[in-house]
Amino acid sequence: MKFLVVLVLVSSLVLLGPVAARAETDRIDAATQILDQMPGQIPAFVLNHAKGIAVIPGEVKAGFIFGGEVGGGVLVRRLPKGGWSTPALISIAGGTFGFQIGGEVRDIVLVLNSSRSVDLIENGTLNLGGDASIVAGPVGGDYAVTTQSPDVYSYVRSFGAFAGATVGGSALSMDLNANRSLYGVSDPLRVRPVTVPASSKRFTCAVSRATGVRSKACS
């Protein structure tokens, strides 16, 4: 009897492993699609000065929907030489995203303007509006970066176009289990995985294109 129980548990883990991995790559693919549809909608100066970029897909069928309580996204951080890191999977909880944008689930892009904001996500939790100031991101026009830039700019895509929107009150943290499932490490921003899935490479390339960073790996 014990043998049968163990056999069932092992079989479940074997079967659930690929399913979990597909869920993570689906999340990254959805985030990549958002970035590929974004050119010109967020001012270049905002993206060019970003220290980190988080994308929160609002895709219902993939199972990582964010509706104001809990969800998932993808985060990259700027590397010392100007490129972008391997994307990390992050969790979002306790937020007011859904409420403040009419209760609908939509795609959200967060532009992190300080390395400290990225560090807080890596080392624990970043509370938007608490640990970091967050405002609706500028769209269009001729803006200039100032020393008074907030920690985070937020954008919501509605009806095909991104617009600045207030989405404070949420907590962002590393999705440790999802990262281990996909990469074998809990923090791919800090520890480069031995193997990086094609979906992750596509996301990093999408960020590079959006921010005007040249990369031989993305040519």
Secondary structure, 3 states (H helix, E strand, C coil): CHHHHHHHHHHHHHHHHHHHHHHHHHHHHHHHHHHHCCCCCCCHHHHHCCCEEEEECCCCCCCCCCCCCEEEEEEEEECCCCCECCCEEEEEECCCHHHHCCCCCCEEEEEECCHHHHHHHHHCCEEECCCECEEECCCCCCCCCCCCCCCEEEEEEECCEEEECCCCCCEEEECHHHHHHHHCCCCCCCCCCCCCCHHHHHHHHHHHHHHCCCCHHHC
